[in-house]
């Protein structure tokens, strides 16, 4: 059995390691176009916040460990350019010079995602950066240092943009954020989004909402982000408007793509070609609430999917139920989390959603240090089923969201969730946990 993997980060290296461990005699070949494998991409904003910390601290396992200790044939600087599904072969170039061809019995496409860069004038300037790969992190740290960056403009206000606002402010860099849409975190109830907005304002991250971007001009001293109604000057521009799946290689080979142009896979992570699998940010998934296909690029799914592919390739039939879209991120001193569907997503998916938003406390009433926690809970009026949860607070949010995620995975009703036996102690929460309070209030609205 020859198992070839295109892509050497989360999904790819998880699959390679598990396959080699399960069947040591298997020939496992990994083709990675960069020089970096197996690193903590989600830790990059926090690394960038510390000027003295080496970006390579984020490397979990070096290429040498995979090669020398695990016996994986890992090729870096190796860009796959075409897949010949008829003959079972991958072709491409090494370091943009020497061509290669690898034949496979089973293939995993784990090509990840790439930042969306607007096709507008000036976005190719060296001072316009994005953050997706470890090489991007190096580039940003070096650019800040070499150009003595004092002011940055972030285009976009999603997870990465908000985390990077904190990182840059930690380095005393002035931050302005801009987006065309009128709302900060449009998937979030306005009461919760307002808390995030107040935190950004308090930390001097200035927001420009509803600004259509026309392009970027360069003068001797600054980059100028030209919008429909204003011009913003900066030493560096971070583009953080989202990512898209690296699925073109698969599509060119005749492999089906689906939601968001991600590679379409079944529960076993097989593509439309049974010898070819896909996992990670390039592949779609099933949503555990709707049962429908979705594309939600998150780290846990990538690693878990890599394991599942390896098990299937090694003869241990494995299926993954799907994802709930559970995510948490930090905005200065706020924890922001979500799982499942938002209210608008619930409507689009055909549910009859009812929601409630409550303001509770992170600790018991009389316990010192208690902080407000905002909880939004969504249920389906017709079935009584729990559909989604969103939370914002200064403490107690990041791990509380996991209770709601488990409830969604188990397809619990709001009533069943309201009766769960959650832990209580005054330093960690009130007798009625904020999630239980929200569930009880939601039940009243649903009946």
Rosetta blueprint (number, residue, H / E / L):
1 X L
2 X E
3 X E
4 X E
5 X E
6 X E
7 X L
8 X L
9 X L
10 X H
11 X H
12 X H
13 X H
14 X H
15 X H
16 X H
17 X H
18 X H
19 X H
20 X H
21 X H
22 X H
23 X L
24 X L
25 X L
26 X L
27 X E
28 X E
29 X E
30 X E
31 X E
32 X E
33 X L
34 X L
35 X L
36 X L
37 X L
38 X L
39 X E
40 X L
41 X H
42 X H
43 X H
44 X H
45 X H
46 X H
47 X H
48 X H
49 X L
50 X L
51 X L
52 X L
53 X L
54 X L
55 X H
56 X H
57 X H
58 X H
59 X E
60 X L
61 X L
62 X L
63 X H
64 X H
65 X H
66 X H
67 X H
68 X H
69 X L
70 X L
71 X L
72 X L
73 X E
74 X E
75 X E
76 X E
77 X L
78 X E
79 X E
80 X E
81 X E
82 X E
83 X E
84 X E
85 X L
86 X L
87 X L
88 X L
89 X E
90 X E
91 X E
92 X E
93 X E
94 X E
95 X L
96 X L
97 X L
98 X E
99 X E
100 X E
101 X E
102 X E
103 X E
104 X L
105 X L
106 X E
107 X E
108 X E
109 X E
110 X L
111 X L
112 X L
113 X E
114 X E
115 X E
116 X L
117 X L
118 X L
119 X L
120 X L
121 X E
122 X L
123 X L
124 X L
125 X L
126 X L
127 X L
128 X E
129 X E
130 X E
131 X L
132 X L
133 X L
134 X H
135 X H
136 X H
137 X H
138 X H
139 X H
140 X H
141 X H
142 X H
143 X H
144 X H
145 X H
146 X H
147 X L
148 X L
149 X L
150 X L
151 X E
152 X E
153 X E
154 X E
155 X E
156 X L
157 X L
158 X L
159 X H
160 X H
161 X H
162 X H
163 X H
164 X H
165 X H
166 X H
167 X H
168 X H
169 X H
170 X H
171 X L
172 X L
173 X L
174 X E
175 X E
176 X E
177 X E
178 X E
179 X E
180 X L
181 X L
182 X L
183 X L
184 X L
185 X L
186 X L
187 X L
188 X L
189 X L
190 X H
191 X H
192 X H
193 X H
194 X H
195 X H
196 X H
197 X H
198 X H
199 X H
200 X H
201 X H
202 X H
203 X L
204 X L
205 X E
206 X E
207 X E
208 X E
209 X E
210 X L
211 X L
212 X L
213 X E
214 X E
215 X E
216 X E
217 X E
218 X E
219 X L
220 X L
221 X L
222 X L
223 X E
224 X E
225 X E
226 X E
227 X E
228 X L
229 X L
230 X L
231 X E
232 X E
233 X E
234 X E
235 X L
236 X E
237 X E
238 X E
239 X E
240 X L
241 X L
242 X L
243 X E
244 X E
245 X E
246 X L
247 X L
248 X H
249 X H
250 X H
251 X H
252 X H
253 X L
254 X L
255 X L
256 X L
257 X E
258 X L
259 X H
260 X H
261 X H
262 X L
263 X E
264 X L
265 X L
266 X L
267 X L
268 X L
269 X L
270 X E
271 X L
272 X L
273 X L
274 X L
275 X L
276 X E
277 X E
278 X E
279 X L
280 X L
281 X L
282 X L
283 X E
284 X L
285 X E
286 X E
287 X E
288 X L
289 X L
290 X L
291 X L
292 X L
293 X E
294 X E
295 X L
296 X L
297 X L
298 X L
299 X H
300 X H
301 X H
302 X H
303 X H
304 X H
305 X H
306 X H
307 X H
308 X H
309 X H
310 X H
311 X H
312 X H
313 X H
314 X L
315 X L
316 X L
317 X L
318 X L
319 X L
320 X L
321 X L
322 X L
323 X E
324 X L
325 X L
326 X L
327 X E
328 X E
329 X E
330 X E
331 X E
332 X L
333 X L
334 X E
335 X E
336 X E
337 X E
338 X E
339 X E
340 X E
341 X L
342 X L
343 X H
344 X H
345 X H
346 X H
347 X H
348 X H
349 X L
350 X L
351 X L
352 X L
353 X E
354 X E
355 X E
356 X E
357 X E
358 X E
359 X E
360 X E
361 X E
362 X L
363 X L
364 X L
365 X L
366 X L
367 X L
368 X L
369 X L
370 X L
371 X L
372 X E
373 X E
374 X E
375 X E
376 X E
377 X E
378 X E
379 X E
380 X E
381 X L
382 X L
383 X L
384 X L
385 X E
386 X E
387 X E
388 X E
389 X E
390 X E
391 X E
392 X E
393 X E
394 X L
395 X L
396 X L
397 X L
398 X L
399 X L
400 X L
401 X H
402 X H
403 X H
404 X H
405 X H
406 X H
407 X H
408 X H
409 X H
410 X L
411 X L
412 X L
413 X E
414 X H
415 X H
416 X H
417 X H
418 X H
419 X L
420 X L
421 X L
422 X L
423 X L
424 X L
425 X L
426 X L
427 X L
428 X L
429 X L
430 X L
431 X L
432 X L
433 X L
434 X H
435 X H
436 X H
437 X H
438 X H
439 X H
440 X H
441 X H
442 X H
443 X H
444 X H
445 X H
446 X H
447 X L
